[in-house]
Amino acid sequence: MQQIPAVKKMMLTIKLEEFIPEVYHYSIRNYLLQMYAVGYDEARTFNNYKRKQIVQYDETGKFINSFNSRKQASRQTGFPVSSIWRSMVEERPVRGYTWKYV
């Protein structure tokens, strides 16, 4: 669907539902236009970037596992994404593990 017709259709829905005050309609319309401008339409996401594969090592440097992204590593290991990121940035073990980009 083209950018302008899609935004018009969403704005019509917002206006008909009347759950957002009219004073915010202009701001919402601009926000929707910006989302479409950066590729939020056609099932693409804002962060349409190539994810880097990361590897998990123990404190001795022994390979443990590899993951497609920090988010996947967080889900599978239970470590917060912020801890994994901190280990990568500071290049030191966090909670006994070191993480690095492949």
N, C-alpha and C positions, 0 to 999 in steps of 0.2 A: 504494500500500500504506500502511496506517495506521502511525503512528510506533512504537507499542509492539510490534505483531506483527513488524515488520521488524527491530527491534533484537533481539527474542527469537530470530528466525531466524538472525541473524548471530552472536549469542552461542552458540547451539547448535552452529553450524559451528565456532566457535573452540574450544568445549569438546571436540567430537568429534575435531578435528585434534590436540589436545593439544600444540600447539607453543608455547603461551603458558602459563606457570605459573598455577595457580589463584589465587594471591594477587593477580594483576593483573586478574582477571575483573571485579571490582566497578568498578575505575577505567575499564576499557575500556567497560563497559556505560554508565557515566555519560558518557563521551566520545561514544559513539555517540548517546545520547539528546540531547546538546547539539547535535550535528551536525544531527540531524533537526529540532530545535527552531528552528534558524536557517535552515532551508530547504535542507538538503543532499540531501534526498530528491527524488524525481520529476525527476531529471536537472537540477536547479538546482545552482548552485555557491555557495560561500561568498561570493564577491565578486559578488553579483548587483546590480551598480550600473550606472548609465548611464556609459559611457565618453565622455570628452571628446575631441573631434577636435583634433589639434595640427597646426601648420604649421611647415615648415622654411624659414628664410631664410639667405642668405649674409651675410657681414660688411657688405656695402653695403646690406642691407635688401631685396635682390631675392628674390622668391618662388621657392622651389625645388620644394617638393612638400607635399602634405597627407596626413595619416595618421589612421586611426580611433582609434589609441591609441599610447601610448609604446612598448608592446611590439611593435606592428606596425612602427613606425618603426625600432626597434632591429633587427628581423629583416631589414628591407629595406635599411637603410643600413649595417649592421654596427657602428654605434655602440652602446656599452653603455647600457642604460636609465638607469643612474646618471648618465652624462654628459648625457643629454638632460634628465633631471630637474634636474640642477645648473644647466644653462643656463636653464631656465625659472624656477627659484627666484631665482637671482642676476641674472637679466635681463642676461646678457652672453654673448658668443660662447664656445663651447667647441669646440675643433678647427676653428675657422673657420665655424661655423654657430650660428645662434640659433634657439631653438624657442619657440613661444608657443601658448597655447590659442586656439581660434577664438572 
